[in-house]
Amino acid sequence: MSLFISEALADTAAPKSAAPDWSFFVMMIGLFALMYFMIIRPQRKRQKELEALMGALAKGDEVVLTSGLLGRISKIEGEYLVINTGNNIELKFQKQSVHAVLPKGTIKAIDGDK
């Protein structure tokens, strides 16, 4: 046991250099750059694409919601959409729940559009 204590005491007596250790700062800058390019930048790009999608929604667009529901936009009321799902069923959702806009004609005849 005394063998390990003497080694530990000998280690603490080692002289320290006066020059700063730049490797820590370089590592932190590299880590931040990696996080920026792997996480922050792609998330901002996705957010901009989503905002463009929300701004481009129009009456008659066929959409898929995050819940998997398919429908055609019948009204836009501020931050809400009224979706016609067929058989004269209209549901109101937030614009944020739109996952994707489908090409025209993807959804086959919804009642009233035959």
Disulfide bonds with the S-S distance in Angstrom:
none
